[in-house]
Amino acid sequence: MKINCRPGDLAVVVMAENVANIGRIVRIVGPHSGRGKLAMMGRGQVWLAACPQAMTWTIGSRIFLRTKGPIPDECLRPIRGNPARDSLEVKTGAPVGVVGGGQ
């Protein structure tokens, strides 16, 4: 199983049951304990994430607004490095700044 995030990462929420959470920037605190009112089971890796703005979780008919809570890894994309450089390296197969073959 490929994990998107790791503790300490900044990440963007790209999928969520509550659409208000999509686009939120969060910091990955660490693995979620799997306990408490917001526990998520059967979702693979679940992170405890912190956000400056309150995020929304719905459990049954109850709504929770929290600045920290569980988010499945599959719902997050990390924000790291230089995306333009990283994507160029992947597309060309060579590090940025290397043009043509070795001479």
Contacts in CASP RR format, 6 or more apart in sequence:
PFRMAT RR
TARGET T0000
AUTHOR 0000-0000-0000
METHOD contacts of the structure
MODEL  1
MKINCRPGDLAVVVMAENVANIGRIVRIVGPHSGRGKLAMMGRGQVWLAA
CPQAMTWTIGSRIFLRTKGPIPDECLRPIRGNPARDSLEVKTGAPVGVVG
GGQ
1 44 0 8 1.000
1 45 0 8 1.000
3 45 0 8 1.000
3 73 0 8 1.000
4 11 0 8 1.000
4 73 0 8 1.000
4 74 0 8 1.000
4 76 0 8 1.000
4 77 0 8 1.000
4 78 0 8 1.000
5 11 0 8 1.000
5 28 0 8 1.000
5 47 0 8 1.000
5 73 0 8 1.000
5 76 0 8 1.000
5 78 0 8 1.000
6 28 0 8 1.000
6 78 0 8 1.000
7 28 0 8 1.000
7 29 0 8 1.000
7 30 0 8 1.000
7 31 0 8 1.000
7 47 0 8 1.000
8 27 0 8 1.000
8 28 0 8 1.000
8 29 0 8 1.000
8 30 0 8 1.000
9 27 0 8 1.000
9 28 0 8 1.000
9 78 0 8 1.000
9 79 0 8 1.000
9 80 0 8 1.000
10 25 0 8 1.000
10 26 0 8 1.000
10 27 0 8 1.000
10 28 0 8 1.000
10 78 0 8 1.000
10 79 0 8 1.000
10 80 0 8 1.000
11 25 0 8 1.000
11 26 0 8 1.000
11 27 0 8 1.000
11 28 0 8 1.000
11 49 0 8 1.000
11 76 0 8 1.000
11 77 0 8 1.000
11 78 0 8 1.000
11 79 0 8 1.000
12 23 0 8 1.000
12 24 0 8 1.000
12 25 0 8 1.000
12 26 0 8 1.000
12 76 0 8 1.000
12 77 0 8 1.000
12 79 0 8 1.000
13 21 0 8 1.000
13 22 0 8 1.000
13 23 0 8 1.000
13 24 0 8 1.000
13 26 0 8 1.000
13 55 0 8 1.000
13 71 0 8 1.000
13 75 0 8 1.000
13 76 0 8 1.000
14 22 0 8 1.000
14 23 0 8 1.000
14 75 0 8 1.000
14 76 0 8 1.000
14 77 0 8 1.000
15 22 0 8 1.000
15 74 0 8 1.000
15 75 0 8 1.000
16 22 0 8 1.000
16 71 0 8 1.000
16 75 0 8 1.000
17 58 0 8 1.000
18 55 0 8 1.000
18 56 0 8 1.000
18 57 0 8 1.000
18 58 0 8 1.000
20 55 0 8 1.000
20 56 0 8 1.000
21 55 0 8 1.000
21 56 0 8 1.000
24 51 0 8 1.000
24 53 0 8 1.000
24 55 0 8 1.000
25 51 0 8 1.000
25 79 0 8 1.000
26 49 0 8 1.000
26 50 0 8 1.000
26 51 0 8 1.000
26 55 0 8 1.000
26 71 0 8 1.000
26 76 0 8 1.000
27 49 0 8 1.000
27 50 0 8 1.000
27 51 0 8 1.000
28 47 0 8 1.000
28 48 0 8 1.000
28 49 0 8 1.000
28 76 0 8 1.000
29 47 0 8 1.000
29 48 0 8 1.000
29 49 0 8 1.000
29 50 0 8 1.000
29 68 0 8 1.000
30 47 0 8 1.000
30 48 0 8 1.000
31 45 0 8 1.000
31 46 0 8 1.000
31 47 0 8 1.000
31 48 0 8 1.000
32 39 0 8 1.000
32 40 0 8 1.000
32 46 0 8 1.000
32 47 0 8 1.000
32 48 0 8 1.000
32 69 0 8 1.000
32 70 0 8 1.000
33 39 0 8 1.000
33 48 0 8 1.000
34 40 0 8 1.000
34 41 0 8 1.000
34 46 0 8 1.000
34 70 0 8 1.000
37 59 0 8 1.000
37 62 0 8 1.000
37 64 0 8 1.000
38 57 0 8 1.000
38 59 0 8 1.000
38 64 0 8 1.000
38 66 0 8 1.000
38 69 0 8 1.000
38 70 0 8 1.000
39 70 0 8 1.000
40 46 0 8 1.000
40 70 0 8 1.000
40 72 0 8 1.000
43 72 0 8 1.000
43 74 0 8 1.000
44 72 0 8 1.000
44 73 0 8 1.000
44 74 0 8 1.000
45 72 0 8 1.000
45 73 0 8 1.000
46 70 0 8 1.000
46 71 0 8 1.000
46 72 0 8 1.000
46 73 0 8 1.000
47 70 0 8 1.000
47 71 0 8 1.000
47 72 0 8 1.000
47 73 0 8 1.000
47 76 0 8 1.000
48 68 0 8 1.000
48 69 0 8 1.000
48 70 0 8 1.000
49 68 0 8 1.000
49 69 0 8 1.000
49 70 0 8 1.000
49 71 0 8 1.000
49 76 0 8 1.000
50 67 0 8 1.000
50 68 0 8 1.000
50 69 0 8 1.000
51 67 0 8 1.000
51 68 0 8 1.000
52 67 0 8 1.000
53 67 0 8 1.000
54 65 0 8 1.000
54 66 0 8 1.000
54 67 0 8 1.000
55 65 0 8 1.000
55 66 0 8 1.000
55 67 0 8 1.000
55 69 0 8 1.000
56 63 0 8 1.000
56 64 0 8 1.000
56 65 0 8 1.000
57 63 0 8 1.000
57 64 0 8 1.000
57 66 0 8 1.000
57 69 0 8 1.000
57 70 0 8 1.000
58 64 0 8 1.000
85 96 0 8 1.000
88 96 0 8 1.000
89 95 0 8 1.000
89 96 0 8 1.000
94 100 0 8 1.000
END
